[in-house]
């Protein structure tokens, strides 16, 4: 959510920032609504003053025995009361319209975000690891013999439809091991608070984390009006909603491993093979609630947490900063980490780490109380994948595959797999 006062003070800068995202100017319509709203509020205030004055004079006229003046003033008080109520209703309606329009405008990009139209204009900032040198043509994850028995798309389609997978046996266990490895690292080494949040949330939580009103079609809603979370960013961030937090309590750093659900509206035909793009998937999320002056450094810290996981797993990756045209709606700046997938011969996103500034905090009224006793200010919120478990599984399987159809697994997973380090071509852990 944007601050209408900031737009009022510098409309040209606001429209220029939107133009960097490829969006049309918005300030003219916003300021027209704002001017009308403020005029109604001012008129209601003036009418209230007239009503108060007339109300005082009613008693004086009655005491003086001036019945005609008494009746005139009493009628005036009634007229002003009705006039005030009408203007307050109109002001409230204009305020609702203004709030709705503000809620549909994306966050403004940070100054260091490159201007661009789409993913082709993203800028690579680092690259890690050596791509495996195979003496055979590498397969995509679902075609690796050792994987095929434990990754069943046909049965999943019978149960739930397209874009679901039924994992079993060793593959399911490796998937679980990855999530445990991520959580343990975040909690024991990165200082995050392990959390087990609800995955059904109310409208307010989706709105507060900028998923509503504009992107409702991208998520699933139950018949009683609850939402299945697209990511645990939603409940973890909303923890701070409607709170005024002591400055000394910040930063708050959370992590959670949850199911996530996305309808993938508008992505028909993309990545339909395998489990790269699913309606139901698992993710280990990172969320930070922090002070405004610390949020840029916090984003870099979160980015390193995610990159470090891939390095421990031995997965080659590159990190890019997203251009203005490829950033998500609520992001002020986003770094994507893309893991190397030999089966596709390409890098694919495995983590996005974003700072939203105070964009979400304004929507959910999350503030902090400065230590010096100043006026409460909005916190900054950040979120990032640490990591997407299913996509990480794909990267592990494809990078570790061998000519005989088996897969060499990362050593860091051995403690979670009873010391085993190989998925055999028959689909067993050995």
Secondary structure, 3 states (H helix, E strand, C coil): CCCHHHHHHCHHHHHHHHHHCCCCCCHHHHHHHHHHHHHHHHHHHHHHHHHHHHHHHHHHHHHCCCHHHHHHHHHHHHHHHHHHHHHHHHHHHHHHHHHHHHHCCCCCCCCCCCCCCCHHHCEEEEEECCCCCCCCCCCCHHHCHHHHCCEEHHHHHHHHCCCCCEECHHHHHHHHHHHHHHHHHHHHCCCCEECCCCCEECHHHHHHCCCCCCCHHHCEECCCCCEECCCCHHHHHHCCCCCEEEHHHCCEEEEEEEEEECCCCCCCCCCCCCCCCCCEEEEEEEEEEECHHHHHHHHHHHHHHHHHHHHHHCCCEEEEECCCCCCCCCCCEEEEEEEEECCCCEEEEEEEEEECCCHHHHHHCCEEECCCCCCCEECEEEEEEEEEHHHHHHHHHHHHECCCCCEECCHHHHHHCCCCCEECCCCCEC
